Amino acid sequence: MPNLPDVVLWSIPAFVLLTVVELVSYRFHPDEEEQGYAARDTGTSLGMGLGSLLFDAGWKIPILAVYSALYELTPLRVPVLWWTVPLMLLAQDFCYYWAHRGHHVIRILWACHVVHHSSRHYNLSTALRQPWTGATSWVFYLPMIAAGVHPAALAFCSSVNLVYQFWIHTERIDRLPRPVEFLFNTPSHHRVHHASQGGYLDRNFGGILIVFDRLFGSFTPETTRPVYGLTKNLDTYNPLRVATHEYVSIARDLAGAAGWGDRVRHLIKGPGWQPGTADRPEGTPA
């Protein structure tokens, strides 16, 4: 098994330090147009993050079992070398793009991912607002395992992707130099992704790179100031309700559906779909 570092574990001190620095920066350099921090919102984000660590430990067991079985079945092997690691990171970022996009347009997947978008604030603590039902993305990475990438190498690449995205959850950084903005996901690009305006919805799905959004038509630059949160915002800071509210809504819709066809559509159509309505194109309000 490849001996790779636990990137997330090593990054926790930096997460804490940078969050404190950003929090203090709002006290000494406030900006009336920026959301900043709110105690209850930040507490919810931290609670969601801690809960995610706990639940993810459980979800990883069956996922690792599937990955390991597939890895043993495939005859292919990708060695962990100085030149293969960047290629694996690129492949993981490509798979992440499609996983992320799928979690915005398939409702049962959105029920997991909606947690991350539920804050009306946008700061480094928002990056920690993670779902407790994170076993919805693993299928998108099966091609990498089938191609011979060791599950531990995939876990390393996923950790790098997650750690990278921490710093882009901020309003304190404006646009970066043009070559950086063209290639990489930046705070400006990710602010668009977290916005709730119609023209910004379902855009900029990239993890580390923004080039896949440019290639597949989901890129939108930041022009007007984003309004963060959901098209229908939550009225609670209770972490349990934040984690489960969309699943409750799905259960309610399934119970009231007229038939099995509508029940299936409630699961696989986009957020906001109801019988008698057209499919919601990406980028339009739910």
Solvent accessible surface area in square Angstrom, and as a share of the most:
residue,aa,sasa,rsa
1,M,191,0.85
2,P,31,0.19
3,N,153,0.79
4,L,50,0.25
5,P,77,0.48
6,D,76,0.39
7,V,30,0.17
8,V,31,0.18
9,L,110,0.55
10,W,193,0.68
11,S,16,0.10
12,I,69,0.35
13,P,91,0.57
14,A,47,0.37
15,F,26,0.11
16,V,91,0.52
17,L,113,0.56
18,L,80,0.40
19,T,18,0.11
20,V,74,0.42
21,V,84,0.48
22,E,8,0.04
23,L,87,0.43
24,V,69,0.40
25,S,27,0.18
26,Y,27,0.10
27,R,197,0.72
28,F,140,0.58
29,H,135,0.60
30,P,102,0.64
31,D,53,0.28
32,E,183,0.82
33,E,113,0.51
34,E,28,0.13
35,Q,90,0.40
36,G,6,0.06
37,Y,42,0.16
38,A,35,0.27
39,A,92,0.72
40,R,167,0.61
41,D,6,0.03
42,T,23,0.13
43,G,40,0.39
44,T,5,0.03
45,S,0,0.00
46,L,78,0.39
47,G,23,0.22
48,M,0,0.00
49,G,13,0.13
50,L,125,0.62
51,G,10,0.10
52,S,9,0.06
53,L,105,0.52
54,L,131,0.65
55,F,87,0.36
56,D,44,0.23
57,A,61,0.47
58,G,39,0.37
59,W,92,0.32
60,K,129,0.55
61,I,126,0.64
62,P,72,0.45
63,I,30,0.15
64,L,99,0.49
65,A,62,0.48
66,V,65,0.37
67,Y,19,0.07
68,S,45,0.29
69,A,55,0.43
70,L,48,0.24
71,Y,27,0.10
72,E,126,0.57
73,L,146,0.73
74,T,14,0.08
75,P,126,0.79
76,L,98,0.49
77,R,117,0.43
78,V,44,0.25
79,P,71,0.45
80,V,51,0.29
81,L,80,0.40
82,W,218,0.76
83,W,125,0.44
84,T,4,0.02
85,V,30,0.17
86,P,74,0.47
87,L,101,0.50
88,M,7,0.03
89,L,42,0.21
90,L,85,0.42
91,A,39,0.30
92,Q,3,0.01
93,D,2,0.01
94,F,82,0.34
95,C,14,0.08
96,Y,42,0.16
97,Y,0,0.00
98,W,89,0.31
99,A,3,0.02
100,H,10,0.04
101,R,42,0.15
102,G,9,0.08
103,H,8,0.03
104,H,7,0.03
105,V,42,0.24
106,I,56,0.28
107,R,15,0.05
108,I,60,0.31
109,L,26,0.13
110,W,32,0.11
111,A,1,0.00
112,C,6,0.03
113,H,24,0.11
114,V,3,0.02
115,V,1,0.01
116,H,14,0.06
117,H,8,0.04
118,S,9,0.06
119,S,5,0.03
120,R,124,0.45
121,H,35,0.16
122,Y,1,0.00
123,N,0,0.00
124,L,13,0.07
125,S,0,0.00
126,T,1,0.00
127,A,9,0.07
128,L,43,0.21
129,R,8,0.03
130,Q,46,0.20
131,P,17,0.11
132,W,38,0.13
133,T,38,0.22
134,G,30,0.29
135,A,24,0.19
136,T,31,0.18
137,S,36,0.24
138,W,79,0.28
139,V,75,0.43
140,F,53,0.22
141,Y,19,0.07
142,L,43,0.21
143,P,85,0.53
144,M,9,0.04
145,I,0,0.00
146,A,40,0.31
147,A,48,0.37
148,G,0,0.00
149,V,8,0.05
150,H,36,0.16
151,P,10,0.06
152,A,26,0.20
153,A,1,0.01
154,L,7,0.03
155,A,57,0.45
156,F,35,0.14
157,C,1,0.00
158,S,40,0.26
159,S,23,0.15
160,V,36,0.21
161,N,3,0.01
162,L,89,0.44
163,V,33,0.19
164,Y,48,0.18
165,Q,16,0.07
166,F,9,0.04
167,W,74,0.26
168,I,0,0.00
169,H,5,0.02
170,T,6,0.03
171,E,13,0.06
172,R,73,0.27
173,I,59,0.30
174,D,101,0.52
175,R,132,0.48
176,L,51,0.26
177,P,89,0.56
178,R,206,0.75
179,P,92,0.58
180,V,52,0.30
181,E,17,0.07
182,F,113,0.47
183,L,80,0.40
184,F,74,0.31
185,N,0,0.00
186,T,0,0.00
187,P,0,0.00
188,S,1,0.01
189,H,9,0.04
190,H,2,0.01
191,R,13,0.05
192,V,0,0.00
193,H,4,0.02
194,H,6,0.03
195,A,3,0.03
196,S,20,0.13
197,Q,54,0.24
198,G,26,0.25
199,G,60,0.57
200,Y,11,0.04
201,L,24,0.12
202,D,9,0.05
203,R,47,0.17
204,N,0,0.00
205,F,0,0.00
206,G,0,0.00
207,G,0,0.00
208,I,25,0.13
209,L,31,0.16
210,I,0,0.00
211,V,31,0.18
212,F,19,0.08
213,D,0,0.00
214,R,81,0.30
215,L,130,0.65
216,F,81,0.34
217,G,52,0.50
218,S,0,0.00
219,F,42,0.18
220,T,26,0.15
221,P,67,0.42
222,E,18,0.08
223,T,107,0.62
224,T,89,0.52
225,R,113,0.41
226,P,9,0.06
227,V,90,0.52
228,Y,8,0.03
229,G,5,0.05
230,L,20,0.10
231,T,59,0.34
232,K,165,0.70
233,N,63,0.32
234,L,35,0.18
235,D,126,0.65
236,T,21,0.12
237,Y,95,0.36
238,N,70,0.36
239,P,45,0.28
240,L,108,0.54
241,R,128,0.47
242,V,1,0.00
243,A,4,0.03
244,T,47,0.27
245,H,35,0.16
246,E,23,0.10
247,Y,59,0.23
248,V,81,0.46
249,S,31,0.20
250,I,6,0.03
251,A,57,0.44
252,R,155,0.56
253,D,30,0.16
254,L,46,0.23
255,A,85,0.66
256,G,68,0.65
257,A,13,0.10
258,A,105,0.81
259,G,26,0.25
260,W,195,0.68
261,G,34,0.32
262,D,23,0.12
263,R,60,0.22
264,V,75,0.43
265,R,94,0.34
266,H,6,0.03
267,L,55,0.27
268,I,96,0.49
269,K,53,0.22
270,G,14,0.13
271,P,10,0.06
272,G,47,0.46
273,W,18,0.06
274,Q,74,0.33
275,P,67,0.42
276,G,88,0.85
277,T,71,0.41
278,A,90,0.70
279,D,84,0.44
280,R,48,0.17
281,P,88,0.56
282,E,65,0.29
283,G,15,0.14
284,T,49,0.29
285,P,80,0.50
286,A,53,0.41
